Amino acid sequence: MSVATPTPKSGILDITPYVGGKSAGTGTGKVVKLSSNETPLGASPKAKDVLKDLADSLHLYPDGGSSALLAAIGDIHGLDPQSLICGNGSDELLSLLTNAYAGPGDEVLFCEHGFLVYELAALANGATPVKAPEKNLTTDVDALLAAVTDKTKIVFLANPNNPTGTYIPFSEVERLQAGLRSDILLVLDAAYAEYVTKSDYEAGISLVERSENVVMTRTFSKIYGLSALRVGWAFGPQAVIDVLHRIRGPFNVNAIAQAAAVEAVRDQEFVQKAREHNDKWLPILTQSLRGLGLDVTDSVGNFVLMNFKDTGKSAADAEAFLSARGLVLRSVASYGLPDSLRMSIGLDDDNRAVIEALREFLEQ
């Protein structure tokens, strides 16, 4: 006689667990991790310094509302803290939004090469993930609108997108929002916004300010260099932010993360330094890799996507070749891009090492 056992909710067992970028190579020497879009400059020295003062308060619970951090974010971006919320990385906020606004029978819509967390969040809440085709690895607003049904509850838009590095102009974001029903929540995932210098780009603040169905999420894991501490934030209509506060964990952002993030967001001089390093190397890497015969997608983030399809060699073999030399890039086969690798922009010598290693690989 069989014994009944606890059964998870519908959709959960359909999830393939998220796997981040590898941290170790297969060789025995120095490892250069360029697989997770981490800033090579690390965190602000001011953010590091504040950690030294927290050792004697580790027994105390953090501020549950992250009030000092919300105030600092509001001050830097000119936003009302009442319309902000912090999370354990922006991943938590994306999941909370899905938990609050989508469930069984609902659909969550995003682009075919969108961030993997969107699909995971939909399945975890019993909703159906729906992928709209892209055009030249770039968000196609018309395709997204065509994929909307009566069941659509959330549309996730990563702009810039990971792992492609492409973006759409703000006018296209506005057109997308205008074409959605007012009961559909549009989530603008702007994790890489600080890197974008294009004149026709905007992260989404002004659209949130004049809409009741738009939320923008941001992160401290990229240009701010606080990936290990897991801090993200969202800006949205106060009604939506209120809902998220109701379902978040009571102390969802730890005290160390809050204190470091306050200093990091206020140190915009360091942010500019990181941006300038990226601005220097993004075109150099793009041109150098194209010079090797690779198809490199135009990127506005802190990473580049390279395709090996026309080289006569595979992305998997390239990854293995680089890994043996301690150069760790990201396979993006799980994103539906089996012929490609994604490379985070690293320090000067690390970038040069990848270029030379790929030259050697392709000339074999």
Beta strands, then each sheet from edge to edge (+ up, - down):
strand 1: 32-33
strand 2: 84-87
strand 3: 107-111
strand 4: 128-132
strand 5: 152-158
strand 6: 185-189
strand 7: 214-219
strand 8: 232-235
strand 9: 295-296
strand 10: 303-307
strand 11: 327-328
strand 12: 330-331
strand 13: 340-344
sheet 1: 1+ 11+
sheet 2: 2+ 8- 7+ 6+ 5+ 3+ 4+
sheet 3: 9+ 10- 13+ 12-
end
